[in-house]
Amino acid sequence: MTTTGSGADPEDQMWWQKPFRMFQTNIREIDAGLDVERVLDRIIDYGANTWLLSVGGIVSNYPTKLSHQSPNPWLADRPSGDLIGDATAAARRRGVRVLARMDFSKVARRIAMEHPEWLFVGPDGRHQVYQGLTSVCPSGGYYQEKVFEVLDEVLSRYEIDGFFFNWMSFNEIDYDKAYRGVCHCVSCRTGYAEEFDGAELPVGPESPGYAQWRDYTSAVIDDLLARVRAFIAERRPQAPLIMGVTADMVFHEANNAIGRELWPALTQERVSLARSYRPHVPVLVNSVAFVDMPYRLVSEDPRHFAQYLLQAMATGAIPSTYIMGVPDEFDYASLRAGAEVTRFHRDHEEVYHDLVPSARTGLVCPPSGRHGESLSGSQDATDEFRGWWQALSADHVPFDALDLRRLGEIAQSGGLERYRLLILPDLGPLDEDVASALDQWVERGGRLLGTGSSGFASGTSQLASSPAASRLAVLDTPETTWSSVVLTDPDDRSTALPILGALHVTTLREGAQRFGAVLSRAPYGPPEKCYGHLPLQTPAGAVVQHGAGQGAAMFWTPGRAHRHLGLSAIGEEMTRQVRSLLGGERDVETDLPAQVEVIMGRSRAGLVLHLNNVSGRRHQGYSDPITIPAGRRLRVLSDVQTLRALRAGVELERDDAGFFILPEISDFEVLVGQ
């Protein structure tokens, strides 16, 4: 690997926009005497070529001269007294890049006592103290000023190839997972009052103005990150900043946690949201090899861990592995599965060069946190989104996840134009500019499908492309009475499906074609009184022509019903509407079982299809998948003449109907088309 000094050529300065593989050793103070050559042996054998190493912040693993930093006392175990100097020199000799992990979220007791103005202050006036460390606030002088002194010291001494900032946030929750409230330090009170005409800070999520405060803190961190990014770029242009969606590289940590319900597609979802917003900005998925921080000695299940890396790789992200301590000390069983995926990425690096999403169906995601949790206070929209995710995946409809909060920017940049179909799953009112952009996109030939509350504001449809003119009522499903939707299949046989959630009673625009019929409610019991369920004039859904495109709506929440009940008939009705809107322009046709996901992208190598076998999926994890025998078939809309299966190492043959004949699929296969 070429040394990237100030005189490096421009292409090498952008090394992080090419495929690479990272390995993080999240070292403890006592690990400062680690054998850098042995660690590099393990990293290289694993298939990685980049090392994320703790450099400074809470503990400095180099001999810092700054009074507001805390040198690691175990540096005395090294003859040089400088772990970072030894690591960067050895890594440079062996062609491995070093990224610096910085954690400025806390300071030692001495520093906290000298600078109380830097510290987090809860609504109760208390600081956050844990293991002798005190949390600081991003609004205060430590983050706003002293961080730059640390970066300057590190950059002046070492050839660091990039930076990652850990836990850069307004710490409402401490390490014990106790809620500590909104920070009320002097900097926060002053800044918030200046921004909002003297307004007082909220206390927590139940306080008026909490959402406004979250927006304010996001702006504070975005501004700070922009300054950090500019500072680093001026001194070392080839060193990216790895952080949020507006940094040089987006960071996602794929992890498990005790008590958190598993959403199996979370890694793919997070990467897809970032790549559909900025397709050419790299995303790094740091996959945790252990179960949870309190159980950091316990290996993650190997199949579960492999899924983090497989989903990252399939969506064009950088696969990365994260362990506690140093290799060899904890024998994580998950690493053997992780090495298999990481080495595949290494051996087929050309396939992942400039790999970007290329599906022509987009599924819009409601505002959610980094673990996919709802930020709106209601789980309903998240359930509707995930139900659609499951239905599309099972029917092998390749799709991207699009962030509702970024939809206006995506539209403004022309990013909607590659989509044939967009799905709006129970998203509620839309921003005016988003509604207008969607209408214009449909008018140019797009297909739009909304469900539930999407695009309704004050009883009026915001979308001229929607078949709904207005909303007359919203009928929630109570516990004691139930409603059904009667949907007609292509053979005119009626199938009754349950409404779970809300039915939106609407008037239709002129020319809208209704589909399905709603049945009236009936008593829950006793059985002698369980009659009713008569067809009403209320439509279950409708479709209308709008310019060169079509707008469709399902006036109930089929995704939510599918997510909670798992009825295949609901998923089939959902994808029947999708197929109807796509017409004959499906990206993929295949007879693969529903448990094999198809993820589509394009890279310098051509069309790239990842076939991810998730047949081993369980409620909270994974077991070994069932091997899919050779002989299944797949056809793609793209004009490809050949498909090569990389794991099987064969060119695929085609039958008379133009379908490629697939090889045996164990856990995954990757197809590359020309």
C-alpha positions as CSV (number, residue, x, y, z in Angstrom):
1,M,0.0,0.0,0.0
2,T,1.3,3.4,-0.9
3,T,2.2,5.7,2.0
4,T,-0.2,8.6,2.0
5,G,1.8,11.6,2.9
6,S,1.0,15.1,1.9
7,G,2.5,14.5,-1.5
8,A,0.4,11.5,-2.3
9,D,-1.5,11.5,-5.6
10,P,-5.1,12.7,-5.6
11,E,-6.6,9.2,-6.2
12,D,-4.7,7.7,-3.2
13,Q,-6.0,10.6,-1.1
14,M,-9.5,9.3,-1.7
15,W,-8.5,5.7,-0.6
16,W,-11.6,5.4,1.6
17,Q,-13.9,5.7,-1.4
18,K,-12.6,2.4,-2.6
19,P,-13.5,-1.0,-1.0
20,F,-11.6,-1.8,2.2
21,R,-12.2,-4.0,5.3
22,M,-11.8,-2.8,8.8
23,F,-11.0,-4.5,12.1
24,Q,-11.5,-2.7,15.4
25,T,-9.6,-3.6,18.6
26,N,-11.5,-1.7,21.3
27,I,-8.7,-1.8,23.7
28,R,-8.7,-1.2,27.5
29,E,-6.1,0.7,29.5
30,I,-4.3,-2.5,30.4
31,D,-3.9,-3.4,26.7
32,A,-1.4,-0.6,26.0
33,G,1.5,-3.1,25.9
34,L,0.0,-5.1,23.0
35,D,2.2,-6.8,20.4
36,V,1.5,-4.7,17.3
37,E,3.0,-7.3,15.0
38,R,0.8,-10.1,16.4
39,V,-2.3,-7.9,16.1
40,L,-1.4,-7.0,12.5
41,D,-0.9,-10.8,11.8
42,R,-4.5,-11.5,12.9
43,I,-6.0,-8.5,11.1
44,I,-4.4,-9.4,7.8
45,D,-5.2,-13.1,8.1
46,Y,-8.9,-12.1,8.9
47,G,-9.0,-10.4,5.5
48,A,-8.9,-6.8,6.7
49,N,-6.6,-4.1,5.7
50,T,-7.6,-1.3,8.0
51,W,-7.1,-1.1,11.8
52,L,-9.4,1.1,14.0
53,L,-7.4,1.8,17.2
54,S,-8.2,3.9,20.3
55,V,-6.0,7.0,20.2
56,G,-7.2,9.7,22.5
57,G,-10.0,11.4,24.4
58,I,-10.8,9.5,27.6
59,V,-7.4,7.9,27.6
60,S,-4.4,8.9,25.4
61,N,-2.5,5.9,24.1
62,Y,0.4,8.2,23.2
63,P,2.5,10.6,25.4
64,T,0.3,13.6,25.2
65,K,1.5,17.0,26.4
66,L,-2.0,18.5,26.8
67,S,-3.2,19.2,30.3
68,H,-6.8,18.3,29.5
69,Q,-5.9,14.8,28.4
70,S,-5.2,11.7,30.5
71,P,-2.1,9.6,29.4
72,N,-2.6,5.9,29.7
73,P,-0.5,4.8,32.7
74,W,0.1,1.3,31.1
75,L,2.1,3.0,28.3
76,A,5.0,2.3,30.7
77,D,4.8,-1.3,29.6
78,R,6.1,-0.3,26.1
79,P,9.8,0.4,25.6
80,S,8.9,3.3,23.4
81,G,6.1,4.6,25.7
82,D,4.0,5.2,22.6
83,L,1.5,2.7,21.4
84,I,0.2,4.8,18.5
85,G,3.7,5.5,17.2
86,D,4.5,1.8,17.3
87,A,1.2,0.8,15.7
88,T,1.2,3.4,12.9
89,A,4.9,2.6,11.9
90,A,4.3,-1.2,11.9
91,A,1.0,-0.9,10.0
92,R,2.6,1.4,7.4
93,R,5.3,-1.2,6.7
94,R,2.7,-3.9,6.3
95,G,0.2,-2.1,4.1
96,V,-2.5,-1.6,6.7
97,R,-4.1,1.7,7.3
98,V,-4.8,3.0,10.9
99,L,-7.9,4.9,11.8
100,A,-8.1,6.8,15.1
101,R,-10.9,6.1,17.5
102,M,-11.5,9.2,19.6
103,D,-13.9,9.4,22.6
104,F,-14.4,12.9,24.0
105,S,-17.6,12.1,25.8
106,K,-16.0,11.9,29.3
107,V,-13.0,13.3,31.2
108,A,-11.1,12.2,34.3
109,R,-12.0,13.5,37.7
110,R,-9.1,15.9,37.8
111,I,-10.1,17.6,34.6
112,A,-13.8,17.7,35.6
113,M,-12.9,19.5,38.9
114,E,-10.8,22.0,37.0
115,H,-13.4,22.7,34.3
116,P,-17.0,22.3,35.7
117,E,-18.2,24.5,32.8
118,W,-17.5,21.6,30.4
119,L,-19.7,19.1,32.1
120,F,-23.2,17.6,31.5
121,V,-25.7,19.0,34.0
122,G,-29.0,17.2,34.4
123,P,-32.3,18.9,35.1
124,D,-31.7,17.9,38.7
125,G,-28.4,19.8,38.7
126,R,-26.3,16.6,38.9
127,H,-23.4,15.5,36.8
128,Q,-23.0,12.1,35.2
129,V,-20.2,10.2,36.9
130,Y,-19.3,6.7,36.0
131,Q,-16.1,4.7,36.9
132,G,-14.4,8.0,37.9
133,L,-15.2,9.7,34.6
134,T,-17.6,12.6,34.1
135,S,-19.6,13.2,31.0
136,V,-19.1,16.4,29.1
137,C,-21.6,18.3,26.9
138,P,-21.1,19.0,23.2
139,S,-22.1,22.6,23.8
140,G,-19.3,23.2,26.2
141,G,-15.7,24.4,25.7
142,Y,-14.2,20.9,25.8
143,Y,-15.9,19.8,22.6
144,Q,-16.1,23.2,21.0
145,E,-12.4,24.2,21.6
146,K,-10.2,21.6,23.2
147,V,-11.0,18.8,20.8
148,F,-9.2,20.7,18.1
149,E,-6.0,20.9,20.2
150,V,-6.1,17.1,20.5
151,L,-6.6,16.6,16.8
152,D,-3.8,19.0,16.1
153,E,-1.4,17.1,18.4
154,V,-2.3,13.7,16.9
155,L,-2.1,14.9,13.3
156,S,1.3,16.6,13.9
157,R,2.8,13.4,15.2
158,Y,1.3,10.4,13.3
159,E,0.2,9.5,9.8
160,I,-3.4,8.7,10.8
161,D,-5.6,7.6,7.9
162,G,-9.0,8.7,9.3
163,F,-11.0,9.5,12.5
164,F,-14.0,8.0,14.2
165,F,-15.6,9.9,17.1
166,N,-17.4,7.6,19.6
167,W,-20.5,8.6,21.6
168,M,-20.6,12.1,20.3
169,S,-24.0,13.0,21.7
170,F,-26.0,14.9,24.3
171,N,-25.9,12.0,26.8
172,E,-29.5,11.6,28.0
173,I,-28.7,8.0,28.9
174,D,-25.7,6.9,30.9
175,Y,-23.6,3.7,30.9
176,D,-26.1,2.1,33.4
177,K,-28.8,2.8,30.8
178,A,-30.4,5.2,33.3
179,Y,-32.3,8.2,31.8
180,R,-30.6,11.4,33.0
181,G,-32.6,14.0,31.1
182,V,-31.8,17.0,28.9
183,C,-28.5,18.7,29.6
184,H,-29.0,22.0,31.5
185,C,-25.4,23.3,31.6
186,V,-24.8,27.0,31.1
187,S,-23.8,26.5,27.5
188,C,-27.0,24.6,26.7
189,R,-29.3,27.1,28.5
190,T,-27.7,30.1,26.9
191,G,-27.5,28.6,23.4
192,Y,-31.1,27.3,23.5
193,A,-32.5,30.6,24.8
194,E,-30.7,32.5,22.0
195,E,-32.0,30.2,19.4
196,F,-35.6,30.2,20.6
197,D,-36.3,33.7,22.0
198,G,-35.6,32.9,25.6
199,A,-37.3,29.5,25.7
200,E,-36.4,27.3,28.6
201,L,-35.0,23.8,28.1
202,P,-37.3,20.8,28.3
203,V,-36.6,18.1,30.9
204,G,-37.2,15.0,28.9
205,P,-39.3,13.3,26.2
206,E,-42.6,14.2,27.9
207,S,-41.8,17.9,28.1
208,P,-43.2,20.4,25.6
209,G,-40.5,21.4,23.2
210,Y,-38.5,18.2,23.4
211,A,-38.7,17.6,19.7
212,Q,-37.5,21.1,19.1
213,W,-34.6,20.4,21.5
214,R,-33.7,17.3,19.6
215,D,-33.5,19.3,16.4
216,Y,-31.4,21.9,18.2
217,T,-28.9,19.3,19.5
218,S,-28.6,17.8,16.0
219,A,-27.8,21.2,14.6
220,V,-25.1,21.8,17.3
221,I,-23.5,18.4,16.5
222,D,-23.7,18.9,12.8
223,D,-22.0,22.3,13.1
224,L,-19.3,20.9,15.3
225,L,-18.7,18.0,12.9
226,A,-18.5,20.3,10.0
227,R,-15.8,22.3,11.8
228,V,-13.9,19.1,12.7
229,R,-14.2,17.8,9.2
230,A,-12.7,21.1,7.8
231,F,-10.0,21.0,10.4
232,I,-8.9,17.5,9.5
233,A,-9.2,18.1,5.8
234,E,-6.9,21.1,6.0
235,R,-4.1,19.2,7.7
236,R,-4.6,15.7,6.2
237,P,-7.0,15.7,3.2
238,Q,-6.7,11.9,2.8
239,A,-8.0,11.3,6.4
240,P,-11.9,11.0,6.4
241,L,-14.2,11.7,9.3
242,I,-16.5,8.7,10.0
243,M,-19.7,9.8,11.7
244,G,-23.3,10.6,10.7
245,V,-25.1,11.0,7.4
246,T,-23.3,14.2,6.5
247,A,-19.7,13.1,7.2
248,D,-17.2,11.8,4.7
249,M,-18.3,8.3,5.6
250,V,-21.5,7.2,7.4
251,F,-21.0,4.9,10.4
252,H,-23.4,2.2,11.6
253,E,-22.8,-0.2,14.4
254,A,-24.5,-3.5,13.9
255,N,-25.0,-5.0,17.3
256,N,-27.2,-7.1,19.6
257,A,-28.6,-6.1,23.0
258,I,-30.3,-7.8,25.8
259,G,-34.0,-6.9,25.8
260,R,-34.1,-5.5,22.3
261,E,-36.3,-7.3,19.8
262,L,-34.4,-8.4,16.8
263,W,-35.2,-6.7,13.5
264,P,-33.2,-9.0,11.2
265,A,-32.9,-6.6,8.3
266,L,-31.7,-3.6,10.4
267,T,-28.2,-3.5,9.0
268,Q,-29.5,-3.6,5.4
269,E,-32.1,-1.0,6.3
270,R,-29.6,1.5,7.8
271,V,-27.2,1.2,4.9
272,S,-30.0,1.4,2.3
273,L,-31.3,4.6,3.9
274,A,-27.8,6.2,3.7
275,R,-27.0,5.0,0.2
276,S,-30.3,6.0,-1.4
277,Y,-29.7,9.5,0.1
278,R,-26.1,9.8,-1.1
279,P,-25.2,6.8,-3.2
280,H,-21.5,7.6,-3.6
281,V,-20.8,8.3,0.1
282,P,-19.3,5.2,1.7
283,V,-21.0,3.5,4.7
284,L,-19.0,1.6,7.3
285,V,-20.8,-1.2,9.2
286,N,-18.9,-2.0,12.4
287,S,-20.2,-5.4,13.4
288,V,-19.9,-6.4,17.0
289,A,-18.5,-9.9,17.6
290,F,-20.0,-10.2,21.1
291,V,-23.5,-10.3,22.4
292,D,-23.8,-7.1,24.4
293,M,-21.5,-4.7,26.3
294,P,-22.5,-6.3,29.7
295,Y,-21.7,-9.7,28.1
296,R,-18.6,-8.6,26.2
297,L,-16.9,-12.0,26.8
298,V,-19.8,-13.9,25.1
299,S,-19.5,-14.5,21.4
300,E,-22.3,-13.5,19.1
301,D,-23.9,-16.5,17.3
302,P,-21.7,-17.0,14.2
303,R,-24.7,-17.1,11.8
304,H,-26.1,-13.9,13.3
305,F,-22.7,-12.2,13.2
306,A,-22.2,-13.2,9.5
307,Q,-25.5,-11.6,8.7
308,Y,-24.2,-8.2,9.8
309,L,-21.3,-8.5,7.3
310,L,-23.3,-10.1,4.5
311,Q,-26.0,-7.4,4.6
312,A,-23.3,-4.7,4.7
313,M,-21.4,-6.2,1.8
314,A,-24.6,-6.8,-0.3
315,T,-25.6,-3.2,0.0
316,G,-22.2,-1.8,-0.9
317,A,-21.1,-0.9,2.6
318,I,-17.6,-1.5,4.1
319,P,-17.6,-4.6,6.3
320,S,-15.9,-4.1,9.6
321,T,-15.5,-6.3,12.7
322,Y,-15.3,-5.0,16.3
323,I,-13.9,-6.9,19.2
324,M,-13.1,-6.0,22.8
325,G,-9.4,-6.1,23.8
326,V,-6.9,-7.7,21.5
327,P,-7.1,-10.8,19.3
328,D,-6.3,-14.1,21.0
329,E,-7.5,-13.0,24.4
330,F,-11.2,-13.7,23.7
331,D,-11.8,-16.6,21.3
332,Y,-15.0,-15.3,19.8
333,A,-16.6,-18.1,17.7
334,S,-18.3,-15.5,15.6
335,L,-14.9,-14.4,14.1
336,R,-14.6,-17.6,12.1
337,A,-17.8,-16.9,10.3
338,G,-16.8,-13.2,10.0
339,A,-13.5,-14.1,8.4
340,E,-15.2,-16.1,5.7
341,V,-17.3,-13.1,4.6
342,T,-14.5,-10.6,5.0
343,R,-12.1,-12.7,2.9
344,F,-14.7,-13.1,0.2
345,H,-14.9,-9.3,0.0
346,R,-11.1,-9.1,-0.2
347,D,-10.9,-11.7,-2.9
348,H,-13.6,-10.0,-5.1
349,E,-12.8,-6.4,-4.3
350,E,-13.4,-5.3,-7.9
351,V,-17.1,-6.4,-7.6
352,Y,-17.6,-4.0,-4.7
353,H,-15.8,-1.0,-6.3
354,D,-18.5,1.7,-6.7
355,L,-21.3,-0.7,-5.8
356,V,-24.4,1.4,-5.6
357,P,-28.1,0.5,-5.2
358,S,-30.0,0.0,-8.5
359,A,-33.4,-1.3,-7.5
360,R,-36.3,0.5,-9.1
361,T,-38.7,0.2,-6.2
362,G,-38.3,2.5,-3.2
363,L,-39.9,1.9,0.2
364,V,-40.0,5.1,2.3
365,C,-39.0,4.8,5.9
366,P,-40.7,6.8,8.7
367,P,-38.3,8.7,11.1
368,S,-36.5,6.2,13.1
369,G,-33.4,5.9,15.4
370,R,-30.2,4.0,14.8
371,H,-31.8,0.7,16.0
372,G,-34.9,1.2,13.8
373,E,-37.0,2.4,16.7
374,S,-39.8,5.0,16.0
375,L,-38.9,8.6,16.6
376,S,-42.5,9.7,16.3
377,G,-43.7,8.2,19.5
378,S,-45.8,5.6,17.7
379,Q,-44.7,2.2,16.5
380,D,-47.5,1.9,14.0
381,A,-45.7,3.5,11.0
382,T,-42.6,1.4,11.8
383,D,-44.7,-1.8,11.8
384,E,-46.3,-0.8,8.5
385,F,-42.8,-0.2,7.0
386,R,-41.4,-3.5,8.3
387,G,-44.5,-5.4,7.1
388,W,-43.9,-4.1,3.6
389,W,-40.2,-4.9,3.9
390,Q,-41.1,-8.5,4.7
391,A,-43.6,-8.8,1.9
392,L,-41.3,-7.3,-0.8
393,S,-38.4,-9.5,0.3
394,A,-40.4,-12.7,0.3
395,D,-41.7,-11.9,-3.2
396,H,-38.1,-11.1,-4.4
397,V,-38.9,-7.5,-5.3
398,P,-35.5,-5.7,-5.0
399,F,-36.0,-2.3,-3.3
400,D,-34.2,0.5,-1.5
401,A,-35.2,2.1,1.8
402,L,-35.6,5.9,1.5
403,D,-35.5,8.2,4.5
404,L,-38.7,10.3,4.7
405,R,-36.7,13.1,6.3
406,R,-34.4,13.2,3.2
407,L,-37.0,12.7,0.5
408,G,-37.2,16.3,-0.4
409,E,-33.4,16.5,-0.9
410,I,-33.4,13.2,-2.9
411,A,-36.1,14.6,-5.2
412,Q,-34.3,17.9,-5.6
413,S,-31.1,16.2,-6.6
414,G,-33.0,14.0,-9.2
415,G,-32.5,10.9,-7.1
416,L,-36.2,9.8,-7.6
417,E,-35.8,9.4,-11.4
418,R,-34.3,5.9,-11.3
419,Y,-37.4,4.6,-9.4
420,R,-40.4,3.1,-11.2
421,L,-42.4,2.7,-7.9
422,L,-42.4,4.4,-4.5
423,I,-44.3,3.0,-1.5
424,L,-45.4,5.3,1.3
425,P,-46.3,3.1,4.3
426,D,-48.8,4.9,6.6
427,L,-46.6,8.1,6.9
428,G,-49.2,10.7,7.8
429,P,-49.0,14.3,6.5
430,L,-46.1,15.1,4.1
431,D,-44.1,18.3,3.8
432,E,-45.5,20.5,1.1
433,D,-42.3,20.3,-1.0
434,V,-42.3,16.5,-0.8
435,A,-45.9,16.2,-1.8
436,S,-45.3,18.5,-4.8
437,A,-42.1,16.6,-5.8
438,L,-44.0,13.3,-5.7
439,D,-46.8,14.6,-7.8
440,Q,-44.4,15.9,-10.4
441,W,-42.5,12.6,-10.4
442,V,-45.8,10.6,-11.0
443,E,-46.8,13.0,-13.7
444,R,-43.5,12.2,-15.5
445,G,-44.3,8.4,-15.3
446,G,-43.7,7.3,-11.8
447,R,-45.9,4.9,-9.8
448,L,-46.9,5.8,-6.3
449,L,-48.6,3.5,-3.7
450,G,-49.6,4.9,-0.4
451,T,-51.2,3.1,2.6
452,G,-53.2,4.2,5.6
453,S,-52.6,7.9,6.5
454,S,-50.0,8.7,3.9
455,G,-50.6,12.1,2.3
456,F,-53.6,13.2,4.4
457,A,-53.6,16.5,6.2
458,S,-56.6,17.9,8.0
459,G,-58.9,15.5,6.0
460,T,-57.6,16.6,2.6
461,S,-55.3,14.6,0.3
462,Q,-52.1,16.5,-0.2
463,L,-51.3,14.5,-3.3
464,A,-52.9,15.3,-6.6
465,S,-51.6,12.0,-7.8
466,S,-53.6,10.1,-5.1
467,P,-56.9,8.5,-6.0
468,A,-58.3,10.0,-2.7
469,A,-59.8,13.4,-2.9
470,S,-60.6,13.8,0.8
471,R,-60.8,11.8,4.0
472,L,-64.2,11.6,5.7
473,A,-63.3,9.5,8.8
474,V,-60.7,7.3,10.4
475,L,-62.1,4.1,11.9
476,D,-59.7,2.5,14.4
477,T,-60.0,-1.2,15.1
478,P,-61.2,-1.6,18.7
479,E,-60.7,-4.7,20.7
480,T,-64.4,-5.8,20.8
481,T,-65.4,-5.4,17.2
482,W,-63.6,-6.2,14.0
483,S,-63.6,-5.2,10.4
484,S,-62.4,-7.0,7.3
485,V,-61.4,-6.1,3.8
486,V,-62.7,-8.3,1.0
487,L,-60.1,-8.5,-1.8
488,T,-60.7,-10.2,-5.1
489,D,-58.0,-12.3,-6.6
490,P,-57.4,-12.6,-10.4
491,D,-59.8,-15.6,-10.5
492,D,-62.6,-13.6,-8.9
493,R,-62.5,-15.6,-5.7
494,S,-63.0,-13.4,-2.7
495,T,-60.5,-13.5,0.1
496,A,-61.2,-11.8,3.5
497,L,-58.3,-10.1,5.1
498,P,-58.2,-8.4,8.5
499,I,-57.9,-4.7,9.1
500,L,-55.4,-4.3,11.9
501,G,-55.0,-0.6,12.7
502,A,-57.1,2.0,11.0
503,L,-59.4,2.3,8.0
504,H,-59.4,5.7,6.2
505,V,-62.8,6.4,4.7
506,T,-62.3,8.5,1.6
507,T,-64.0,10.1,-1.3
508,L,-62.3,9.3,-4.7
509,R,-61.1,11.6,-7.4
510,E,-62.9,11.5,-10.8
511,G,-61.6,8.7,-12.8
512,A,-60.2,6.7,-9.9
513,Q,-60.8,2.9,-10.1
514,R,-61.6,1.2,-6.9
515,F,-60.5,-2.2,-5.8
516,G,-61.6,-4.3,-3.0
517,A,-64.6,-3.8,-0.7
518,V,-64.8,-3.2,3.0
519,L,-67.1,-5.3,5.1
520,S,-69.2,-3.9,8.0
521,R,-68.2,-4.7,11.5
522,A,-69.7,-7.4,13.6
523,P,-69.8,-8.2,17.3
524,Y,-67.0,-10.2,18.8
525,G,-69.4,-12.6,20.5
526,P,-71.3,-14.6,21.5
527,P,-71.4,-16.7,18.4
528,E,-75.1,-16.3,18.1
529,K,-74.6,-12.6,17.5
530,C,-71.6,-12.7,15.2
531,Y,-73.3,-11.6,12.0
532,G,-72.9,-8.6,9.9
533,H,-69.8,-8.3,7.7
534,L,-71.8,-6.9,4.9
535,P,-70.2,-5.3,1.8
536,L,-70.1,-1.5,2.1
537,Q,-69.5,1.2,-0.5
538,T,-66.3,2.2,1.2
539,P,-63.3,1.3,-1.1
540,A,-60.4,-0.7,0.3
541,G,-58.2,0.9,-2.3
542,A,-58.1,2.7,-5.6
543,V,-55.8,3.7,-8.5
544,V,-55.9,6.7,-10.7
545,Q,-54.0,7.9,-13.8
546,H,-52.0,11.1,-13.2
547,G,-50.1,12.4,-16.2
548,A,-47.9,9.6,-17.6
549,G,-47.9,7.8,-14.2
550,Q,-50.3,6.3,-11.7
551,G,-51.2,6.9,-8.1
552,A,-52.6,4.1,-6.0
553,A,-53.7,3.8,-2.4
554,M,-54.7,1.1,0.1
555,F,-56.8,2.9,2.6
556,W,-55.9,0.5,5.4
557,T,-52.6,-0.7,6.9
558,P,-51.8,-4.1,5.3
559,G,-48.1,-3.9,6.3
560,R,-49.0,-3.7,10.0
561,A,-51.4,-6.6,9.7
562,H,-48.8,-8.6,7.8
563,R,-46.1,-7.8,10.3
564,H,-48.3,-8.9,13.3
565,L,-50.3,-11.7,11.9
566,G,-48.0,-13.2,9.3
567,L,-50.8,-14.2,7.0
568,S,-49.3,-15.0,3.6
569,A,-52.6,-13.9,2.0
570,I,-51.9,-10.3,3.2
571,G,-48.4,-10.3,1.8
572,E,-49.7,-11.7,-1.5
573,E,-52.3,-8.9,-1.8
574,M,-49.6,-6.3,-1.1
575,T,-47.2,-7.6,-3.7
576,R,-50.1,-8.2,-6.2
577,Q,-50.7,-4.4,-6.1
578,V,-46.9,-3.9,-6.5
579,R,-46.9,-6.2,-9.5
580,S,-49.9,-4.4,-11.0
581,L,-48.2,-1.0,-10.8
582,L,-44.9,-2.3,-12.1
583,G,-46.6,-4.0,-15.0
584,G,-44.1,-6.1,-16.9
585,E,-41.1,-4.2,-15.5
586,R,-40.1,-6.3,-12.5
587,D,-36.4,-6.2,-11.9
588,V,-36.2,-9.9,-11.0
589,E,-38.3,-13.0,-11.6
590,T,-37.3,-16.2,-9.8
591,D,-38.7,-19.4,-8.3
592,L,-36.3,-19.2,-5.3
593,P,-38.1,-19.8,-2.0
594,A,-39.2,-16.7,0.0
595,Q,-36.3,-17.3,2.5
596,V,-33.7,-16.3,-0.1
597,E,-33.5,-12.5,-0.4
598,V,-32.4,-10.8,-3.6
599,I,-30.4,-7.6,-3.2
600,M,-29.6,-5.7,-6.4
601,G,-26.8,-3.2,-7.2
602,R,-24.4,-2.1,-9.9
603,S,-20.7,-1.7,-9.7
604,R,-17.7,-1.4,-12.1
605,A,-18.1,-5.2,-12.5
606,G,-21.7,-4.8,-13.9
607,L,-25.0,-6.0,-12.4
608,V,-24.5,-7.5,-8.9
609,L,-27.1,-9.7,-7.3
610,H,-26.6,-11.0,-3.8
611,L,-28.7,-14.0,-2.9
612,N,-28.9,-14.1,0.9
613,N,-30.3,-17.4,2.4
614,V,-32.0,-16.5,5.6
615,S,-33.9,-19.8,6.0
616,G,-32.1,-20.2,9.4
617,R,-33.8,-17.1,10.8
618,R,-35.3,-17.6,14.3
619,H,-37.2,-15.3,16.7
620,Q,-34.0,-13.7,18.2
621,G,-31.3,-15.0,16.0
622,Y,-30.1,-17.5,13.4
623,S,-29.4,-21.2,13.0
624,D,-27.8,-22.9,10.0
625,P,-29.7,-22.2,6.8
626,I,-31.2,-24.9,4.7
627,T,-29.2,-25.4,1.5
628,I,-31.1,-24.6,-1.6
629,P,-30.5,-27.3,-4.3
630,A,-29.2,-26.4,-7.7
631,G,-31.8,-25.9,-10.5
632,R,-33.8,-22.9,-9.3
633,R,-34.2,-20.2,-12.0
634,L,-33.8,-16.5,-12.2
635,R,-34.4,-13.8,-14.8
636,V,-33.5,-10.2,-14.7
637,L,-35.0,-7.2,-16.5
638,S,-31.6,-5.7,-17.1
639,D,-30.1,-6.5,-20.5
640,V,-27.4,-8.9,-19.3
641,Q,-25.9,-11.6,-21.5
642,T,-24.1,-13.6,-18.9
643,L,-24.3,-14.2,-15.1
644,R,-21.4,-15.6,-13.2
645,A,-21.9,-17.2,-9.7
646,L,-18.8,-16.2,-7.7
647,R,-19.0,-18.7,-4.9
648,A,-19.8,-21.6,-7.2
649,G,-17.2,-20.3,-9.7
650,V,-19.3,-21.0,-12.7
651,E,-21.0,-19.2,-15.6
652,L,-24.8,-19.8,-15.4
653,E,-26.6,-21.5,-18.3
654,R,-30.0,-20.2,-19.6
655,D,-33.1,-22.1,-20.5
656,D,-35.3,-21.5,-23.5
657,A,-37.4,-18.9,-21.5
658,G,-34.3,-16.8,-20.8
659,F,-34.0,-17.8,-17.1
660,F,-30.6,-18.5,-15.7
661,I,-30.2,-21.8,-13.9
662,L,-28.9,-21.3,-10.4
663,P,-26.3,-23.3,-8.6
664,E,-26.6,-24.7,-5.0
665,I,-26.9,-21.9,-2.5
666,S,-25.7,-22.5,1.1
667,D,-25.6,-19.3,3.1
668,F,-25.2,-16.8,0.2
669,E,-24.3,-16.5,-3.5
670,V,-23.2,-13.5,-5.5
671,L,-24.1,-13.2,-9.2
672,V,-22.3,-10.7,-11.5
673,G,-23.8,-9.9,-14.9
674,Q,-22.4,-8.4,-18.0
